[in-house]
């Protein structure tokens, strides 16, 4: 029965190591959260998608107007050269 006693002692050691590792992981997660990490729950994996850039309607309108102006210039030059 010495073997059974030795196995229980090893199990006990591993349980202590598991608890220490769990505490270390929790400490790291808290540090990530404190430093502004979004994905502290997922450990090393960062599953958050990159944020999409948003453009205001005013900005889109300015870009569209500038593009229309550029195309008008191209069409004007094409008409000029066709004559």
C-alpha positions in Angstrom: 0.0 0.0 0.0 3.0 2.3 0.0 2.4 2.9 -3.7 -1.1 4.2 -3.1 0.2 6.5 -0.4 2.9 7.8 -2.7 0.3 8.4 -5.5 -1.9 10.4 -3.1 1.1 12.4 -2.0 1.9 13.2 -5.7 -1.7 14.1 -6.3 -1.6 16.5 -3.3 1.6 18.1 -4.7 -0.1 18.6 -8.1 -3.2 20.1 -6.6 -1.0 22.7 -4.8 0.8 23.5 -8.1 -2.5 23.8 -9.9 -3.8 26.3 -7.4 -0.6 28.3 -7.6 -0.8 28.3 -11.5 -4.5 29.3 -11.3 -3.6 32.2 -9.1 -0.8 33.3 -11.5 -3.2 33.2 -14.4 -5.8 35.2 -12.5 -3.1 37.8 -11.7 -2.1 38.1 -15.4 -5.7 38.4 -16.4 -6.2 41.2 -13.9 -3.1 43.0 -15.2 -4.4 42.7 -18.8 -7.7 44.1 -17.7 -6.0 46.9 -15.8 -3.9 47.8 -18.8 -6.9 48.0 -21.1 -6.9 44.6 -22.7 -10.3 43.7 -24.2 -10.0 39.9 -24.2 -8.8 39.0 -20.7 -11.2 36.0 -20.5 -9.7 34.3 -23.5 -6.2 33.9 -22.2 -3.6 34.3 -25.0 -6.1 34.3 -27.8 -7.3 37.7 -28.9 -10.5 36.9 -30.7 -11.7 40.5 -31.0 -11.9 41.7 -34.6 -10.2 44.9 -35.6 -12.4 47.9 -35.2 -13.9 49.2 -38.5 -13.3 52.8 -39.4 -16.4 54.9 -39.4 -16.9 57.8 -41.7 -19.5 60.6 -41.2 -22.1 61.3 -43.8 -20.5 64.7 -44.2 -17.1 63.1 -45.0 -18.7 60.7 -47.5 -20.5 63.6 -49.2 -17.2 65.6 -49.5 -15.4 62.6 -51.0 -18.3 61.9 -53.4 -18.4 65.6 -54.5 -14.6 65.6 -55.1 -14.9 62.4 -57.2 -17.7 63.9 -59.2 -15.6 67.0 -59.8 -12.7 64.8 -61.0 -14.9 62.8 -63.4 -16.4 66.0 -64.7 -12.8 67.2 -65.5 -12.0 63.9 -67.3 -15.2 64.1 -69.3 -14.6 67.7 -70.2 -11.1 66.9 -71.5 -12.5 63.9 -73.5 -15.0 66.2 -75.1 -12.3 68.7 -75.9 -10.1 66.2 -77.5 -13.0 64.6 -79.5 -13.7 67.9 -81.3 
